[in-house]
Amino acid sequence: MVRHYNFGVEIEAVAKPYGGGESFTNVDWYRQLAQKLRNRGISAVHDDNSKYSKHPEYYGGKWFVTRDGSLKRPRPFVCMEVVSPRLDTTLHISRILSDFWEAMRVHFNPQKDVSCGGHVHVTPVSLNNKFSFRSLKKIAFACVVYEDFVAACLPPARRENQYCIMNSKSVDSGLRETLLYGKNNATLQQVAAEIRSKTTETDLYFYMQGNRYVLWNFQNIFPHPKTGRCTGTVEFRGGNQFLNTKGTLAWVAFVLGFITLALQEDLLHKFSSYVSPEDPKFDSAIEDWWKRIRRAARKSRMKRYLPDEYTRMQTR
């Protein structure tokens, strides 16, 4: 059975313009990129930096070129964040992302920078485009059980990044309190029981994290207290820096495969054993898990974008 998802990407970038434009401001460069996207028939707008906004275009139909408050580099470099519109796996996403990267490279040479990362937001394709609370609980527990496997897929700079720390290490989260002395079968069974006991999305969020700067962010699953806005997305913040179509597709495929596997396995009700990184069986366990991730990604027709070996994700 095919399992389709809506998704969006957030691309943090430090880019070097190809000559000229010495007098350009960041806003001028944002405008240039948005125009190059429109020249390819892709709807896009740029941020004029007149006021702070939290990705207002994200769930519209346009790419949004904006600033990234965490990135600051001297000239000639331009720091930005590019937020995609909502895409879905029924579309020709390789062509869509390829068009974006072609437009980016008309003006810029994206630089490798360990401060940059890629984020992927996901919801199911359904009547209301939201995960059920039952599904969110399954995903949350899988995020905990497979935390060490996911960390092994990340380059060192992302494992240690303050903006995407492991959920189990998130200060002020209920999860951190439960796992304060480490993961083992007993403590993970306790985590499962505590997640099952949550009665609202808000409770689940506060259990899983103390703020949004975690590997798996559940902040968008309940209405914002000020705006009432609720996109319903689960956000993966640990992706390696997106520098091209291949890498972007690989991380999208990974996140979709992970979520599909979490829903299929239902570890929340079927958890049996935990394999720690110190266990001699860890290598074989993670290799088997990666095979399952790739099979799960096939459900969304995304398997082709994942490498055969999980270690190759570190350079995607």
N, C-alpha and C positions, 0 to 999 in steps of 0.2 A: 504493500500500500504506500502510495506517494504521500509524503508529509511536507507540506509547503509552509514557509515562514515569510513574514515581513521582516525586514532588517534595515538598519541604517548604519553608516560608518562615520566616525569622526577621525579625521586625519590631521595629526599634529605635524607641522613641517617647519624646518628651517631651510630656506631656499636662497640661492644666489642668482640674481637676475643676469641674463646674458647681455651685459654692456648697456650703456645708455641709461637714461632715467635717473641721473645723479640727483636731480632736484625732486624726484618723486617721494612722496610720503608713503607710509604703509597703506593708507587708504587708496592711494593712486594705484598701487600694485594689486590690491584686492579687486579694484575696479577692472584692471586689465585682465586678470584671470577670469572674472565673471564674464567679461565680454568675449574672451576666447571660447568659453563654454557655450555661450549663446550662439557664437559663429558656427558651432557644430550642431546647432539645433537643440541644445540642452538648456533648459530653463535654469537660470542662476541669478543671484543677487549678491551684492557685497555689503558689508557692514561699513557705514560711514563714521562709526565710532562716536556718534553724537551722544549716545547714552549706552549704559551697560545693558545688555540683554542676554538672556540665557537661550541661545539658539532658537529664535522665534520661527525660523523657517523649517525646522527639522521635520515636522510632520506635515508640512505643506508639500508642494510638488517641485521645489526648487533646491538646487545646491546653494549653500550659504557660505561665503568666504568671510571669515572674521578673524579677530585677534585671539591669541592664546595668552592669558595672563601669566602662565607659568614659564613662558619662553621669552628671553630677552637676549639679543645678540647685537653687536655693533654693525654698522654699515660695512660692506654692501649687503649684508644678509637681511632677509625679510622673514619675520616669524609670523606664522598664521595657523589657523585651524580651519579646515574645510569640512563642512557637515553636509552629508548627502541628504536628499529627500528620502522618504520611505520607499524602499525598493522591495521586491519580493522574488522568490525563487521560481515563479512562473515566467519571469522576464529573461531576456538575453543579457544576463548580468555581466558576463565577461566582456561583451561589447560595450556596455554602459560604462564599466570601470575603465576599460581601455581608452574610450573616448575622453574620459576625465584626465587620465595620465598623459595622453597626447597633448591636451590643452595645457596642462601644467608645464610640460616640457617645452612649449613654444617660447615661454618667457623665462623659465627658471631651470636651474640645475638643483634638484633637491639634494640636500646634504645629509650624510649619515650623521646622526646626533643621538647620543644615548639618552638625552632628556626627552626625546620624542617617542610617542607610542601611538598605537591605534586602538580605538574603541569600537565595539560592535554591539548594537542594540537589537533585541529580538522580541517579536511577538508572533503568535501563530496566525496563519491565515484562517479566519473564522468569522462568524457573524458579527462579533464585537471586537475582533482582533485583540483579545486578551487571554492570558493563561487563566485557567480555573485556579482557585485557591489550592485545591488538591494537587494540581500539577506544579504549582509554585513550591509547595512543600517538598515534592519529590526532587525538583531541581535543586533546591537549597541543600538538601541532605547529600545529594551527589557531589555538590560543590565542596562539601566538607570531607567526605570519604576520599575523593580523588584529588584533593588539594596538592598532595605531594607529587602525583603524576603530572598534574598541570604545571607545577613549578619546574619539573624536569624538562618540559617543552619550551620554557621561556629562556631567553638569553639572560646572563647574569644581571645586566642593567635593569631588566624588568622585574626580576625576583626581588631586588633590593630597592625598588623605586617607592618613594613615600606616597605616591598617588595611586598605587595599586597593590597595597600590602595584602597578605593572606587574610581572609575573613577571620580565621581563628586567632589572629594576632591584633585584631581591631580593638583598640581601647574603648571601654565602655559598652562593649557588646556582651550579650548573655553567652554567646558561643565561646568567647575568650575565657570567661569565668569557668565554664564547664571543662574546657580543655587546658586549663592553666598548667596542669602537670603532665600534659602530653596526650597524644592519641593512643588508644588501645581499644580492644574489643568492648570492654566495659564502658569506657567513657563515650565511645561512639554510639553504643546502645542507649546511653543516657541522652545524648544529643538527639537521637531519633525520637525518643519519647517526648523530649521537650518541644521539638518541632511539631510533632503530632498534636501536642496540647494547645498550640496557638490557635486562637479563634478569629483573628483578624489579620489582614495584610500588614497593618501597622505594627502589630506585635511581632510578626515574622521579621519585618525589616529591622526593628530594634534588637532582635535576638541575633541576627546575622551580621550586624555591623554597628559601629559607633558613629560613622560618618560615611560619605559617599566614596572616599578614597580607598577602595578595596578592590580585590581581584574581581569579585562578582557583586555587582551593585543592584540591590533590590529597592532603591529609593523611589523608583518610578511606579511601583505597583499599587500605591495608594494615593488619593488626591493630595495635592500640595496644599498645606494649611492656609496659604495666603491666596493662591489663585484658583484652587479647586481643580486644577488641571491634573489629569492622570493618563499618562501614555501607556502604562501597563507593561513597559519593556523590562526585560532582564538585560543588564548591561555587563559585558565582559570588558574590563579595562586593562588587561595584561598583554594585549597583542604587541608583538615586535613592531618597530617603526615601519609604517607602510611607505614604501618607496616606489612601488610599481604595481602593475595589475596582478602579477603572479603572487606577490606577497599578500596583497589585500584579499584576493580570493581564497588563499590558503587559510587565513585567520577567520574569515567568514565561514568557510566550510568547517573548520574546527569547532567553532562555537555552535553551529547548527547541529553538527554530529554529536557534540557533547550533550546538548539538550535533548535530542532525540533518544540517545542512549539512556539518559537519566529517566526519561518517561517510560521507556521500555523495561528497564531493569527494576524500577520501583524499589530501590534499596531501602527506602523509608520503612517498608513493610517486610523486606526480604534480606536485610543485611545479615551476612554470616561471619566474615572475618576481615581484618585490616592487615595490610602488608606495609610495614614501615620502610623508609629508605635504608635502614640498617639491616633489614632482613635479607639473607642470601637469596631469597626468592623474588626480591624486588625487581630485578632486571627482567626476569621472565614474566612477572605479573604486569609490568608496564607495557611490555611488547604485546602481550595478549590484549590488554586494554586498548592499545592503539589500533589493533586489528578491528576491535569492536567499534571504535570511534569511526573508522573508515567505512565499515559496513553500514553503520547508522547514517553516515553522511550520504550514502547512496540513496536513502529514502527521499532526500531533497535534491537528488541529481547533482550532488556536490563532491562526490568521492574523488573525481578526476583531479580536483585541485589540491588534494592532500598528498604529501610525499609518502613514500613507502615506510620511511623510518621517522619516528617522532623527533629524534635529535635534529633532523633537518629543519624543523620549525624554528629553531634558534636563529637561522640565517634567512628565514622567509621575510 
